[in-house]
């Protein structure tokens, strides 16, 4: 799933064990919007996305 398809969630985007972004989906930086997720896990009301 492309990250720009996700709405109304608090996100934590992780790549190579580093947090690239943490915040609301609508505030996602442009450079991350075209990325595809490998895994999405819901934890405590937050979508944790691994790239």
Buried (B, 14 or more C-beta within 10 A) or exposed (E): EEBEEBEEBBBBBBBEEEEBBEEEBEEBEEEBEEBEBEEBEEEEEEBBBBB
